[in-house]
Amino acid sequence: MDRLTSMAVFVKTVDLGSFAATAAALDLSGPMVGKHVRFLEERLGVRLINRTTRRRSLTDFGRAYYERCRMVLAEAEAADALAADQRSEPRGKLRVIMPLHFGRRCVAPILLELAQRYPALELDLSFSDPIADLAEDGCDLAIRTGNLEDQANVMARRVARQRMVVCASPSYLEMHGLPGQIEDLGSHQTIIYRRSGRVVQPWLFPRQGQPALEVMPVSRLRFDDLAAIADAAAAGMGLAWLPYWLVRERIQAGALVPLLSDQPGFLYDAYALWLQTPHLPLKVRLAVDALAAALPRLMT
């Protein structure tokens, strides 16, 4: 007999409580249900079900074996579902929550391209900087940058690395001069990012074999919007520390100048997060793969 089939019959018997109910549910004869259970018992050399003329009950080993069989059958079904995914297309709603600017400029275009490729795929995109609770918010996928906190039952995959750059406008540099090294930043006007009334992160600069150097600039200009910081820097209001992808076009156009070229830029990791599941839905897997393939090209 096939072992997986016998396991399935055994699990169904325990769930339904009788051989007769199992036979009806699986379209088998009562004796055949008994044969499957006996096959397992003979193979294992241990009794699974105590049988009397009046009732049947699981043995202690049978109860433990039942739980293991349920896990094995679930994994087998997940493996079969993977094969089915290969023959099908993603469909249904894909709900993704992502940071405002990174999501709008980098993530959303990739997901829109995915939706164009698969007409049965629906997108429900939310742009929000506060950290989302995947289970509570009903999200299939969350995109986050920076350090991640450990979360139970949440899987994460790094999909990109954002390089940070210090930059300023030519007019500001003509008036105030170039900072030659990190220590010079304290004598310059800066524009800093804050959220919820506080500075979110100091400016970070990597050091060989040591933790990143933290610089906390003092500034009279504090915004909670990265694009507004880029606008202010381009207007000559001071130095800014921003993701390169956000200011790349302004740098190429000459509206901003990258500074401290001898200093490697700090790298912020970007992650895709999803709830742990025995079988990752095709729509989520394809979205994560698409982001991991395309995002790194947008970061350079």
C-alpha positions in Angstrom: 0.0 0.0 0.0 1.0 3.6 -0.5 2.2 5.0 2.8 0.9 8.6 2.2 -2.5 7.2 1.3 -2.6 5.1 4.4 -1.6 8.1 6.5 -4.4 10.2 4.9 -6.9 7.4 5.7 -5.7 7.1 9.3 -5.9 10.9 9.8 -9.4 11.0 8.4 -10.4 8.1 10.6 -9.2 10.0 13.7 -10.9 13.2 12.5 -14.3 11.5 11.8 -14.1 9.0 14.7 -15.1 5.8 12.9 -14.1 3.5 10.0 -17.7 3.8 8.6 -17.6 7.6 8.4 -14.1 7.5 6.8 -15.3 4.9 4.3 -18.2 7.1 3.3 -16.1 10.3 3.1 -13.3 8.7 1.0 -15.5 6.4 -1.1 -13.9 3.3 0.3 -15.2 0.1 1.8 -15.1 -0.3 5.6 -12.7 -3.2 5.4 -10.4 -1.2 3.1 -10.2 1.6 5.7 -9.2 -1.1 8.3 -6.6 -2.4 5.9 -4.9 1.0 5.6 -4.7 1.3 9.4 -3.4 -2.2 9.9 -0.8 -1.6 7.1 0.6 1.3 9.1 0.5 -0.6 12.4 2.3 -3.6 10.9 4.9 -1.3 9.2 5.5 0.5 12.5 5.2 -2.5 14.8 3.1 -0.4 17.1 -0.7 -0.3 17.6 -2.3 3.0 16.7 -5.9 2.4 17.6 -7.4 0.4 20.4 -10.3 -1.6 19.1 -13.1 -3.1 21.2 -16.5 -4.3 20.2 -18.0 -1.1 21.6 -15.5 1.7 20.7 -12.2 2.6 19.2 -9.7 5.0 20.7 -6.2 6.2 19.9 -3.2 4.8 21.8 -0.7 7.3 23.2 1.6 6.5 20.3 -1.3 6.8 17.9 -2.1 10.3 19.1 1.5 11.4 18.6 1.7 9.7 15.2 -1.6 11.4 14.2 0.0 14.8 14.7 3.0 13.9 12.7 0.9 12.5 9.9 -1.0 15.8 9.7 2.2 17.7 9.3 3.5 15.3 6.7 0.3 15.5 4.7 0.3 19.3 4.9 3.8 19.4 3.6 2.9 17.0 0.8 0.0 19.2 -0.2 2.2 22.2 -0.2 4.7 20.5 -2.4 1.9 19.6 -4.9 0.7 23.2 -4.8 4.2 24.4 -5.8 3.9 22.2 -8.9 0.4 23.6 -9.6 1.8 27.1 -9.3 4.3 26.4 -12.1 1.4 25.7 -14.4 -0.8 28.6 -13.3 -0.7 32.4 -13.2 -0.9 34.6 -10.1 -4.4 35.8 -9.4 -6.4 37.6 -6.8 -5.6 40.6 -4.6 -2.0 41.3 -3.6 -1.9 43.8 -0.7 1.5 45.5 -0.2 2.4 48.2 2.3 5.6 50.2 1.7 7.4 53.4 2.7 6.0 56.5 1.0 8.8 57.7 -1.3 10.8 54.4 -1.7 7.5 52.7 -2.4 6.2 55.2 -4.9 9.5 55.8 -6.8 11.0 52.3 -6.7 8.6 49.5 -5.6 5.3 50.5 -7.2 6.7 50.6 -10.8 8.0 47.0 -10.5 4.7 45.8 -9.1 2.7 47.6 -11.8 4.9 45.9 -14.4 4.0 42.6 -12.8 0.3 43.4 -12.9 0.6 44.2 -16.6 2.2 40.8 -17.2 -0.5 39.0 -15.2 -4.0 40.4 -15.9 -5.7 38.3 -13.2 -3.5 39.9 -10.5 -5.0 42.7 -8.4 -2.9 45.2 -6.6 -3.8 46.9 -3.4 -0.9 49.2 -2.5 -0.6 51.3 0.6 2.1 53.9 1.1 2.9 54.5 4.8 6.1 55.1 6.7 4.9 53.7 10.1 5.8 50.0 10.6 2.9 47.7 9.6 1.6 44.6 11.4 1.2 42.1 8.7 -1.4 40.0 10.4 -3.4 42.9 11.9 -3.4 44.9 8.7 -4.2 42.0 6.4 -1.1 42.5 4.2 0.4 39.9 2.0 3.7 41.8 1.8 5.5 44.6 3.6 8.6 46.5 2.3 10.8 48.0 5.0 14.2 49.6 5.1 16.9 49.7 7.8 17.3 47.3 10.8 14.5 44.8 11.4 13.1 43.8 14.8 12.6 40.1 15.3 9.0 39.2 14.7 7.4 35.8 15.4 6.1 34.0 12.3 7.5 36.7 9.9 9.9 35.9 7.1 12.2 38.4 5.5 14.3 38.6 2.3 16.7 41.4 1.5 15.7 42.8 -1.9 18.0 45.8 -2.2 20.6 48.0 -0.5 20.1 51.8 -0.6 23.3 53.9 -0.7 23.2 57.2 1.2 24.9 60.3 -0.1 25.7 63.7 1.3 24.9 66.4 -1.2 24.4 70.1 -1.7 23.6 72.6 -4.4 26.4 74.4 -6.4 25.1 77.7 -5.1 25.4 76.6 -1.4 28.9 75.2 -2.0 30.0 78.4 -3.8 28.9 80.4 -0.7 30.0 78.0 2.1 32.8 75.9 0.5 33.2 72.1 0.3 33.3 69.9 3.4 36.6 68.1 3.0 36.0 65.4 5.6 33.3 64.1 7.9 34.5 66.3 10.8 33.7 69.4 8.6 30.0 68.7 8.6 29.4 70.4 12.0 30.4 73.8 10.5 27.8 73.6 7.7 24.1 74.2 7.5 22.1 71.0 7.2 18.6 69.8 6.5 17.6 66.8 8.5 14.8 64.2 8.5 12.6 63.7 11.5 9.4 61.8 12.1 6.9 62.1 14.9 8.7 65.2 16.3 12.1 63.5 16.6 15.2 62.8 14.5 14.8 59.3 13.2 18.4 58.5 12.4 21.8 60.2 12.7 23.9 60.4 9.5 25.9 57.2 9.3 29.3 56.6 7.7 30.8 53.1 7.5 34.2 52.4 9.0 36.4 49.4 8.3 36.0 46.8 11.0 34.1 49.1 13.3 30.5 50.2 13.8 29.3 53.0 11.6 30.3 56.6 12.6 27.2 58.5 13.8 27.0 62.2 13.1 24.0 64.1 14.5 23.9 67.5 12.6 22.3 70.5 14.3 19.9 72.2 12.0 17.2 74.8 11.9 15.5 72.9 9.0 13.8 69.7 10.0 11.3 67.9 7.7 9.5 64.7 7.8 9.5 64.3 4.0 12.6 63.2 2.0 11.5 64.8 -1.2 11.1 68.1 0.6 14.6 67.8 2.0 15.9 67.2 -1.6 14.0 70.3 -2.7 15.5 72.4 0.1 19.0 71.2 -0.7 18.6 72.0 -4.4 17.4 75.5 -3.4 20.8 76.1 -1.6 19.5 75.7 2.0 22.2 73.3 3.2 23.7 69.8 3.1 21.4 66.8 3.0 21.9 63.1 3.6 19.6 61.2 1.2 19.3 57.9 -0.7 21.1 58.1 -4.0 18.1 56.9 -5.9 16.1 59.9 -4.7 18.7 62.5 -5.8 20.3 60.7 -8.8 18.5 62.8 -11.5 19.3 66.1 -9.7 22.9 65.0 -9.5 23.0 64.1 -13.1 21.4 67.4 -14.0 23.9 69.4 -11.9 21.3 70.7 -9.4 23.0 68.8 -6.6 26.6 67.8 -6.1 27.6 64.6 -4.2 30.1 65.3 -1.4 32.8 63.3 0.5 33.5 61.2 -2.6 36.4 59.5 -0.7 33.9 58.2 1.9 31.9 55.1 1.0 28.2 55.7 1.4 26.2 54.0 4.1 24.0 51.1 2.9 20.5 50.8 4.2 19.0 47.3 3.5 15.5 47.0 2.1 13.5 43.9 2.9 10.3 42.2 1.8 8.4 40.7 4.7 5.6 38.2 4.7 3.9 35.9 7.2 5.4 32.4 7.6 3.3 29.8 5.8 3.8 26.2 4.7 3.0 27.3 1.1 3.9 30.8 -0.1 1.2 32.0 -2.5 2.4 32.3 -6.1 1.4 36.0 -6.2 3.7 36.8 -3.2 6.6 34.7 -4.4 6.6 36.3 -7.9 6.3 39.8 -6.3 9.3 39.2 -4.0 11.4 37.7 -6.9 10.5 40.6 -9.1 11.6 43.1 -6.5 14.8 41.3 -5.7 15.7 41.2 -9.4 14.8 44.8 -10.3 15.4 47.0 -7.2 19.2 46.7 -7.1 19.4 48.2 -10.6 17.4 51.2 -9.4 19.7 51.8 -6.4 22.9 52.5 -8.5 
